């Protein structure tokens, strides 16, 4: 059941962006928060939200649009990984550029931020980008930031950063992840534009938190859960309340930086552009919710998912305990437990009955299918086979993979990898090998797309290859460890 009007959202958000361009006399630097492609968090907490909504908006604006990507030198050196795709920030940036190019959307430049001039990995990545025909600029730390406004807004500060030539009215500044230097890049560009007599402005494309929903609305709490590892906290925008007498919701980093940002923008433009962080945002999400009950439930489910995922990340050494503890507090505020996630209970009960590790999947009609570890197949592989058979109306007793295809793969697994089980990736390959000769396999493979967006839970922590495969199929998967209940 949907609770969000996606068509209305695209229409309203596009109109608001055009209004901002006009407000600043035809040149706007738009800091793009969140993901350009595949905004899966938004689609989970706002059923009906199309993960490609932002792309649809940009395509409508493409005649007036150029794109700048930012990536932090620190993230390149650390090989920082995006948890949702399991790829590095550099790889994600290349993926974004290529995907946008295929849609006719041009990337005018890439900015590598926080450079210090002695970073071999940065030089290597810069050359890689340039070989693809991209213009690459290196920004250093802005001298004087954050307290010395005189130095920041001078030739020693933003003036020392290279100017990126742009020709279109709208310049979207995006990144492969958070803390990549988007704001600093926008401000440096605005400084250079005003030096050249161009009265460019700044705004921020926002999705979460939703400024006109209550602070403790589950949609906003789900955003806080999603950023618990970087310490984002939703707060009432006191600047907005003081200026307009209206309650609006923002988050700690925007509120902390606003006095500095306000002073910088005033120094550059000579005008007071905004009275609050909320003023800076372009966010019409709250106007497009059609069923509050549906989005509340979906957001509560997301909070539980985040909690379980942080617990596993903690055990794997990918984050500290603070993230999981923070989300547990949010769950307690909403009177939620992990057992409020239906597939968790189903997986636990199946494990008790079958005395085996289990992966449970909730189908669109609410039924649960499970898979268990067998002598030749992992629980995720078995569960996916059972799910697509159920979705295709194929009798559970029918074996989809013939011994002719199965045995050679098992032999290679044993001889080369010292492993006698097919994981999910192996199983899908074995299944595909029989597609041309078996109409039933052809049928079930066409229904793989029906797994997208379904809920899944494993009674054990799964290896990365299994998690990645489940996510590629679009399942919202969680796992259990001993701290989970």
Backbone torsions as a table, in degrees:
resi	resn	phi	psi	omega
1	UNK	NA	133.7	-178.8
2	UNK	-88.4	151.4	176.2
3	UNK	-132.7	13.9	-173.6
4	UNK	-143.6	135.5	-179.9
5	UNK	-95.9	98.9	-174.4
6	UNK	-70.1	-38.5	179.6
7	UNK	-63.1	-42.6	178.1
8	UNK	-62.8	-39.8	-179.4
9	UNK	-61.4	-48.4	179.9
10	UNK	-59.1	-43.6	-179.1
11	UNK	-63.6	-48.8	-177.3
12	UNK	-68.1	-43.8	-176.8
13	UNK	-66.0	-41.1	178.1
14	UNK	-62.5	-41.7	179.9
15	UNK	-64.2	-39.6	179.4
16	UNK	-65.5	-38.0	177.8
17	UNK	-63.8	-44.8	178.6
18	UNK	-62.3	-36.4	177.1
19	UNK	-62.4	-39.7	-179.8
20	UNK	-68.0	-39.0	177.6
21	UNK	-58.7	-45.1	180.0
22	UNK	-65.3	-37.2	-178.9
23	UNK	-59.2	-34.2	-176.6
24	UNK	-101.7	22.0	172.3
25	UNK	73.8	20.9	171.9
26	UNK	104.9	9.8	176.8
27	UNK	-144.0	115.8	-176.9
28	UNK	-130.2	129.9	168.7
29	UNK	-97.6	114.2	-173.7
30	UNK	-108.3	107.8	176.0
31	UNK	-72.0	122.0	-171.7
32	UNK	-100.9	102.0	178.5
33	UNK	-80.5	151.0	178.9
34	UNK	78.0	-164.6	-173.1
35	UNK	-94.6	136.0	173.7
36	UNK	-71.1	-48.5	177.4
37	UNK	-101.8	154.3	165.5
38	UNK	52.7	55.1	177.2
39	UNK	-79.0	77.9	-173.0
40	UNK	-73.2	-30.5	176.5
41	UNK	-61.0	-46.9	179.7
42	UNK	-61.7	-39.9	-178.8
43	UNK	-69.7	-27.2	178.4
44	UNK	-76.5	-41.9	-175.4
45	UNK	-88.0	-15.9	178.5
46	UNK	-125.1	76.0	-178.1
47	UNK	-53.7	124.0	-173.5
48	UNK	113.4	-18.9	176.6
49	UNK	-73.2	126.8	178.1
50	UNK	-83.0	123.6	179.9
51	UNK	-56.8	-19.8	178.9
52	UNK	-98.3	16.8	-176.3
53	UNK	-58.3	-41.6	-177.0
54	UNK	-65.5	-37.9	177.4
55	UNK	-64.0	-40.9	178.4
56	UNK	-59.8	-39.8	177.6
57	UNK	-64.3	-46.6	-178.2
58	UNK	-64.4	-36.1	178.0
59	UNK	-64.2	-36.6	177.3
60	UNK	-66.2	-29.9	-176.2
61	UNK	-100.0	6.2	-166.0
62	UNK	-62.8	-26.6	179.2
63	UNK	-66.4	-23.3	-178.3
64	UNK	-112.2	17.5	-165.8
65	UNK	-122.8	139.2	166.0
66	UNK	-132.3	155.2	-174.9
67	UNK	-125.5	134.5	171.9
68	UNK	-116.6	132.4	174.3
69	UNK	-106.4	140.9	175.1
70	UNK	-114.8	144.6	172.9
71	UNK	-145.8	134.9	-177.1
72	UNK	-78.7	135.4	175.2
73	UNK	-58.1	-34.9	179.3
74	UNK	-62.2	-40.5	-179.2
75	UNK	-70.1	-33.4	176.2
76	UNK	-65.4	-47.0	-178.1
77	UNK	-65.3	-34.9	-179.8
78	UNK	-83.5	-6.1	-175.1
79	UNK	54.3	48.2	-176.9
80	UNK	-61.5	138.6	-173.8
81	UNK	-109.1	137.3	171.4
82	UNK	-81.5	122.8	-174.7
83	UNK	-65.1	-33.3	-174.8
84	UNK	-71.2	-36.9	-179.2
85	UNK	-104.5	-14.5	-179.1
86	UNK	69.3	26.3	-179.9
87	UNK	-124.9	160.5	-178.4
88	UNK	-71.4	162.7	178.0
89	UNK	-61.7	-36.2	179.1
90	UNK	-64.0	-44.7	179.8
91	UNK	-65.0	-39.4	178.6
92	UNK	-64.1	-40.8	178.5
93	UNK	-61.1	-45.4	179.2
94	UNK	-62.3	-39.6	178.2
95	UNK	-62.3	-43.6	-180.0
96	UNK	-63.3	-45.4	-179.8
97	UNK	-60.8	-45.6	-179.1
98	UNK	-64.7	-42.9	-179.5
99	UNK	-65.8	-39.3	178.3
100	UNK	-66.9	-40.6	179.1
101	UNK	-60.4	-40.1	179.2
102	UNK	-64.0	-23.7	179.3
103	UNK	-94.7	4.2	179.9
104	UNK	80.9	18.8	-179.9
105	UNK	-105.8	123.0	-170.6
106	UNK	-93.2	135.7	171.0
107	UNK	-94.5	113.8	-175.0
108	UNK	-78.8	-27.0	-177.8
109	UNK	-168.4	161.2	169.2
110	UNK	-119.7	132.2	177.6
111	UNK	-109.8	121.1	172.6
112	UNK	-93.9	113.8	-173.2
113	UNK	-94.2	160.2	177.3
114	UNK	60.9	36.8	176.2
115	UNK	-77.1	150.0	176.5
116	UNK	-124.6	1.4	174.9
117	UNK	87.6	-3.4	-178.2
118	UNK	-132.0	51.5	-174.2
119	UNK	-131.2	94.6	-177.7
120	UNK	-56.0	-37.1	-179.6
121	UNK	-65.0	-32.5	179.6
122	UNK	-70.0	-43.6	177.7
123	UNK	-59.6	-43.2	-179.9
124	UNK	-62.4	-44.9	-178.7
125	UNK	-69.8	-37.2	177.4
126	UNK	-59.6	-44.5	179.0
127	UNK	-65.0	-36.5	177.6
128	UNK	-62.4	-42.9	178.5
129	UNK	-65.7	-42.2	-178.0
130	UNK	-65.9	-33.1	177.1
131	UNK	-66.2	-20.8	176.1
132	UNK	-87.6	3.9	178.3
133	UNK	86.1	14.1	-179.8
134	UNK	-92.4	142.8	171.7
135	UNK	-81.5	131.5	-176.3
136	UNK	-124.1	133.3	-179.8
137	UNK	-123.6	141.6	177.3
138	UNK	-108.7	121.2	175.3
139	UNK	-102.2	138.0	175.4
140	UNK	-94.9	-179.6	171.3
141	UNK	-59.8	138.1	178.8
142	UNK	-76.8	117.4	-178.0
143	UNK	-60.8	132.7	178.1
144	UNK	91.6	-15.3	-176.2
145	UNK	-72.7	134.7	9.6
146	UNK	-105.2	-3.2	-167.0
147	UNK	-97.4	-29.6	-173.9
148	UNK	-93.1	85.6	-174.9
149	UNK	-62.3	-37.5	-179.5
150	UNK	-58.8	-40.7	-179.7
151	UNK	-77.4	-40.3	-179.9
152	UNK	-57.0	-50.1	-177.8
153	UNK	-93.6	67.8	179.9
154	UNK	-157.4	177.8	178.9
155	UNK	-68.4	-20.0	176.0
156	UNK	-81.1	-23.8	-179.0
157	UNK	-96.6	-105.6	-179.7
158	UNK	-62.5	-29.6	179.9
159	UNK	-64.9	-22.6	179.9
160	UNK	-80.6	-13.5	177.0
161	UNK	-82.1	142.6	-179.5
162	UNK	-64.5	144.3	179.0
163	UNK	-86.6	134.4	178.4
164	UNK	-101.8	118.5	-178.9
165	UNK	-73.9	127.6	175.9
166	UNK	-131.2	153.4	-175.5
167	UNK	-122.2	-13.0	-173.6
168	UNK	-97.6	158.9	-179.2
169	UNK	-65.2	-30.9	-176.5
170	UNK	-116.4	122.6	176.0
171	UNK	-117.2	109.9	177.1
172	UNK	-86.3	128.0	179.1
173	UNK	-112.2	111.8	-174.4
174	UNK	-126.2	-176.9	-175.7
175	UNK	-161.7	161.7	176.6
176	UNK	-76.4	-8.6	179.2
177	UNK	-172.3	179.7	-176.7
178	UNK	-70.6	160.8	175.3
179	UNK	58.0	40.3	-178.0
180	UNK	-101.1	-1.7	176.3
181	UNK	96.8	22.7	-178.6
182	UNK	-63.2	-46.1	-177.2
183	UNK	-63.0	-47.2	-179.5
184	UNK	-60.9	-37.9	178.2
185	UNK	-65.2	-43.6	177.1
186	UNK	-58.7	-47.4	-175.6
187	UNK	-67.2	-38.9	177.2
188	UNK	-63.1	-40.1	178.6
189	UNK	-65.6	-41.3	179.4
190	UNK	-64.3	-39.4	175.9
191	UNK	-57.5	-49.9	-179.0
192	UNK	-65.1	-38.3	-179.8
193	UNK	-63.0	-44.2	-179.0
194	UNK	-67.3	-33.7	174.0
195	UNK	-59.6	-31.7	-177.9
196	UNK	-93.1	7.3	177.2
197	UNK	84.7	11.5	179.1
198	UNK	-99.9	119.5	-176.1
199	UNK	-85.8	68.7	-178.7
200	UNK	-76.3	150.9	178.3
201	UNK	-121.9	177.1	-176.2
202	UNK	-130.3	140.9	170.8
203	UNK	-150.0	171.4	-175.1
204	UNK	-129.9	121.9	175.3
205	UNK	-76.6	117.5	-175.5
206	UNK	-117.0	146.9	167.5
207	UNK	-120.0	-49.0	179.2
208	UNK	-133.1	151.8	-10.1
209	UNK	-66.6	158.3	-179.1
210	UNK	-85.4	114.0	-168.6
211	UNK	-62.2	-30.9	-175.8
212	UNK	-105.8	23.1	165.2
213	UNK	-107.1	154.9	-179.6
214	UNK	-59.9	155.1	-179.6
215	UNK	-55.1	-40.9	-176.2
216	UNK	-99.8	20.1	172.7
217	UNK	-68.2	138.0	-178.2
218	UNK	-55.3	-30.4	176.9
219	UNK	-60.6	-46.0	178.9
220	UNK	-71.4	-35.9	177.8
221	UNK	-67.4	-32.5	177.0
222	UNK	-66.4	-35.1	175.1
223	UNK	-64.0	-42.7	179.5
224	UNK	-62.7	-37.9	177.0
225	UNK	-64.8	-38.0	-176.9
226	UNK	-69.7	-20.8	-178.1
227	UNK	-115.2	18.4	-178.0
228	UNK	-61.6	-27.8	-178.7
229	UNK	-73.1	-21.2	176.8
230	UNK	-108.2	4.6	170.3
231	UNK	80.5	20.4	176.3
232	UNK	-69.9	138.5	179.5
233	UNK	-133.4	128.4	176.3
234	UNK	-71.9	142.9	-178.9
235	UNK	-146.7	158.0	171.3
236	UNK	-71.3	133.6	179.4
237	UNK	-76.4	96.5	-177.0
238	UNK	-66.8	-28.3	177.3
239	UNK	-66.3	-40.7	179.7
240	UNK	-69.0	-41.5	179.5
241	UNK	-62.1	-42.2	179.9
242	UNK	-68.8	-39.4	-176.3
243	UNK	-75.8	-36.8	-171.0
244	UNK	-122.8	-8.0	-176.5
245	UNK	70.2	21.5	-178.2
246	UNK	-123.4	140.1	178.1
247	UNK	-79.7	129.6	175.5
248	UNK	-138.0	152.2	-175.5
249	UNK	-107.9	133.6	174.6
250	UNK	-139.5	-165.5	179.0
251	UNK	-131.6	164.9	-165.2
252	UNK	-55.9	-42.2	-175.3
253	UNK	-66.2	-40.6	178.1
254	UNK	-67.2	-38.2	179.5
255	UNK	-68.5	-39.6	-179.0
256	UNK	-65.7	-38.4	-174.1
257	UNK	-87.8	-12.5	-172.3
258	UNK	-59.3	-46.1	179.5
259	UNK	-57.5	-39.2	177.9
260	UNK	-67.1	-47.4	-178.7
261	UNK	-61.9	-41.9	179.4
262	UNK	-60.2	-43.9	179.6
263	UNK	-66.3	-39.7	179.7
264	UNK	-64.4	-47.4	-179.7
265	UNK	-62.8	-39.2	178.1
266	UNK	-64.9	-40.9	-179.6
267	UNK	-65.8	-38.3	-179.2
268	UNK	-72.9	-46.7	-170.2
269	UNK	-97.3	-20.0	-175.4
270	UNK	77.7	8.7	-178.4
271	UNK	-130.3	157.2	171.5
272	UNK	-91.2	99.8	-173.6
273	UNK	-77.2	-37.8	-174.9
274	UNK	-139.2	147.6	177.3
275	UNK	-101.5	-9.9	-179.4
276	UNK	-156.8	160.7	174.4
277	UNK	-59.3	-35.3	178.7
278	UNK	-62.7	-36.2	176.2
279	UNK	-56.8	-35.2	-176.0
280	UNK	-69.8	-26.7	-172.3
281	UNK	-82.0	146.9	170.1
282	UNK	-110.4	103.4	-170.9
283	UNK	-149.2	106.8	-179.4
284	UNK	-111.1	16.4	-177.0
285	UNK	-56.2	-47.2	-175.7
286	UNK	-60.2	-27.2	-179.6
287	UNK	-78.8	-8.9	-173.1
288	UNK	-112.8	4.9	174.9
289	UNK	-77.2	123.7	-176.4
290	UNK	-103.4	-20.7	-180.0
291	UNK	-142.9	99.2	-175.4
292	UNK	-63.5	-34.9	-179.0
293	UNK	-63.6	-40.9	-179.4
294	UNK	-64.9	-45.7	-177.6
295	UNK	-72.1	-30.3	174.9
296	UNK	-61.9	-47.3	-179.2
297	UNK	-63.5	-43.8	-179.6
298	UNK	-63.0	-38.6	-179.2
299	UNK	-70.4	-37.1	175.7
300	UNK	-62.8	-41.3	176.2
301	UNK	-59.8	-40.7	-178.7
302	UNK	-65.0	-38.2	179.4
303	UNK	-62.5	-42.7	177.5
304	UNK	-63.6	-42.8	177.5
305	UNK	-57.3	-46.1	-178.6
306	UNK	-61.5	-40.8	-179.8
307	UNK	-60.1	-49.9	-179.5
308	UNK	-63.0	-39.5	179.7
309	UNK	-66.6	-39.7	177.5
310	UNK	-65.4	-36.2	177.2
311	UNK	-60.7	-43.7	178.9
312	UNK	-68.6	-39.3	176.8
313	UNK	-61.3	-38.7	178.9
314	UNK	-62.8	-46.1	-179.1
315	UNK	-65.6	-31.2	178.8
316	UNK	-84.2	1.2	177.8
317	UNK	77.7	18.9	-177.9
318	UNK	-91.5	-14.0	175.8
319	UNK	-156.9	168.1	176.9
320	UNK	-89.5	179.3	-175.2
321	UNK	-72.2	-14.8	-175.2
322	UNK	-60.2	-39.5	-176.6
323	UNK	-62.1	-49.7	179.5
324	UNK	-63.9	-40.6	179.8
325	UNK	-64.2	-38.0	178.9
326	UNK	-64.1	-42.8	-179.6
327	UNK	-70.4	-32.3	176.7
328	UNK	-62.4	-36.6	176.6
329	UNK	-62.9	-42.1	178.2
330	UNK	-62.7	-41.2	177.5
331	UNK	-61.8	-42.4	179.6
332	UNK	-62.9	-38.2	178.4
333	UNK	-62.0	-30.9	-178.9
334	UNK	-99.3	6.8	-178.3
335	UNK	56.8	42.9	-179.9
336	UNK	-105.4	148.8	169.1
337	UNK	-130.5	168.2	179.2
338	UNK	-63.0	-23.5	179.8
339	UNK	-73.7	-8.0	172.3
340	UNK	-76.2	-8.6	173.4
341	UNK	-91.7	111.8	-169.1
342	UNK	-55.4	-42.8	-176.5
343	UNK	-69.5	-22.5	176.7
344	UNK	-65.0	-48.3	-179.9
345	UNK	-63.5	-43.3	-179.6
346	UNK	-62.4	-41.9	179.9
347	UNK	-65.6	-43.7	179.0
348	UNK	-61.1	-45.1	-178.6
349	UNK	-64.5	-40.6	179.0
350	UNK	-65.8	-37.1	177.8
351	UNK	-63.0	-41.4	179.1
352	UNK	-65.0	-38.8	-178.2
353	UNK	-73.0	-44.6	-170.7
354	UNK	-95.9	-5.6	179.2
355	UNK	52.7	46.1	-177.3
356	UNK	-152.5	157.5	172.5
357	UNK	-66.6	142.2	-169.2
358	UNK	-131.3	144.3	161.8
359	UNK	-116.9	125.7	178.9
360	UNK	-109.5	142.3	179.0
361	UNK	-129.3	130.6	176.3
362	UNK	-92.2	120.0	-178.3
363	UNK	-80.0	165.8	-177.2
364	UNK	-57.3	-29.7	-179.8
365	UNK	-85.2	2.7	179.0
366	UNK	94.6	-11.3	177.0
367	UNK	-68.8	155.1	179.4
368	UNK	-113.9	131.6	169.4
369	UNK	-114.6	150.5	-179.2
370	UNK	-130.6	160.7	171.3
371	UNK	-136.1	145.3	179.7
372	UNK	-122.4	161.9	174.0
373	UNK	-64.2	132.2	175.4
374	UNK	-123.1	-176.6	-179.9
375	UNK	-65.5	-25.2	-175.1
376	UNK	-123.0	-1.2	-172.4
377	UNK	-147.9	142.2	176.9
378	UNK	-77.7	164.0	179.8
379	UNK	-59.7	-44.4	177.7
380	UNK	-60.3	-41.0	178.9
381	UNK	-62.5	-45.9	-179.8
382	UNK	-64.7	-41.2	-178.7
383	UNK	-64.6	-42.1	180.0
384	UNK	-65.4	-42.8	176.6
385	UNK	-59.3	-44.3	179.9
386	UNK	-64.8	-37.8	-178.5
387	UNK	-67.7	-45.7	-176.7
388	UNK	-73.4	-26.8	172.9
389	UNK	-66.4	-43.0	179.1
390	UNK	-64.1	-43.6	-179.6
391	UNK	-67.9	-22.0	-178.1
392	UNK	-99.5	-2.9	-178.5
393	UNK	72.7	26.5	179.8
394	UNK	-94.6	132.4	-178.3
395	UNK	-58.0	135.8	-176.6
396	UNK	-61.5	-25.0	-177.5
397	UNK	-75.2	-14.6	-177.8
398	UNK	-76.8	129.9	176.8
399	UNK	-90.5	121.8	-175.0
400	UNK	-83.4	-30.4	-176.1
401	UNK	-103.0	120.3	-178.0
402	UNK	-77.5	153.1	176.0
403	UNK	-57.1	-28.8	179.8
404	UNK	-59.7	-38.3	178.3
405	UNK	-87.8	-32.7	-173.1
406	UNK	-73.6	-46.6	-171.5
407	UNK	-62.9	-43.0	178.7
408	UNK	-62.9	-36.2	178.7
409	UNK	-67.4	-43.0	178.5
410	UNK	-62.5	-37.0	179.4
411	UNK	-64.3	-45.5	178.3
412	UNK	-63.1	-42.0	178.5
413	UNK	-58.3	-42.5	-177.2
414	UNK	-72.8	-46.6	-173.5
415	UNK	-72.4	-38.8	-173.5
416	UNK	-96.0	-41.6	-173.0
417	UNK	-106.5	-0.8	-178.6
418	UNK	53.2	44.9	-177.3
419	UNK	-138.2	130.9	-176.2
420	UNK	-108.0	17.0	-179.9
421	UNK	-124.6	145.9	172.4
422	UNK	-83.7	127.4	170.7
423	UNK	-85.1	-175.8	-175.8
424	UNK	-63.3	-41.2	179.8
425	UNK	-62.8	-46.1	177.5
426	UNK	-57.6	-43.0	-175.0
427	UNK	-65.7	-42.2	179.2
428	UNK	-65.3	-37.7	177.3
429	UNK	-65.6	-45.0	178.4
430	UNK	-61.4	-39.2	178.7
431	UNK	-63.9	-45.3	-177.6
432	UNK	-63.7	-29.1	-179.2
433	UNK	-62.5	-23.8	-179.0
434	UNK	-99.6	4.4	-173.1
435	UNK	-62.3	-41.8	-173.3
436	UNK	-69.5	-21.4	-177.0
437	UNK	-109.7	-7.3	-175.7
438	UNK	-130.0	107.3	-179.0
439	UNK	-60.5	-29.0	179.3
440	UNK	-66.4	-41.4	177.5
441	UNK	-65.0	-40.7	177.3
442	UNK	-57.7	-41.2	179.7
443	UNK	-63.7	-49.3	-175.3
444	UNK	-67.3	-33.8	179.6
445	UNK	-67.8	-33.0	176.7
446	UNK	-66.7	-20.7	-178.9
447	UNK	-95.2	5.6	174.6
448	UNK	-58.3	-34.5	-178.3
449	UNK	-63.3	-21.9	179.9
450	UNK	-72.6	-9.7	176.7
451	UNK	-77.9	-17.2	-175.0
452	UNK	-62.0	126.7	177.8
453	UNK	88.7	-3.7	180.0
454	UNK	-77.4	155.7	-178.6
455	UNK	-92.5	139.9	179.8
456	UNK	-141.9	150.3	177.1
457	UNK	-146.1	136.5	177.4
458	UNK	-108.2	141.8	179.2
459	UNK	-81.4	-3.3	173.3
460	UNK	-133.7	161.6	173.3
461	UNK	-70.4	126.6	-175.9
462	UNK	-91.6	150.3	173.9
463	UNK	-66.8	159.2	-175.0
464	UNK	-56.4	-39.9	-177.2
465	UNK	-62.3	-33.8	178.1
466	UNK	-74.4	-43.8	178.0
467	UNK	-59.4	-46.4	-178.8
468	UNK	-60.9	-41.6	-179.6
469	UNK	-65.7	-42.4	178.5
470	UNK	-63.7	-41.2	179.3
471	UNK	-67.2	-36.2	178.3
472	UNK	-64.4	-29.4	175.0
473	UNK	-80.2	-5.6	175.5
474	UNK	90.1	11.9	179.5
475	UNK	-80.2	146.2	174.6
476	UNK	-92.9	90.9	-169.8
477	UNK	-101.7	139.7	171.9
478	UNK	-126.8	162.4	179.2
479	UNK	-131.7	164.0	179.8
480	UNK	-108.8	141.8	161.2
481	UNK	-129.2	-178.5	-171.5
482	UNK	-67.1	-12.0	-180.0
483	UNK	-92.3	2.4	-164.9
484	UNK	-81.8	-17.8	-173.5
485	UNK	-117.6	NA	NA
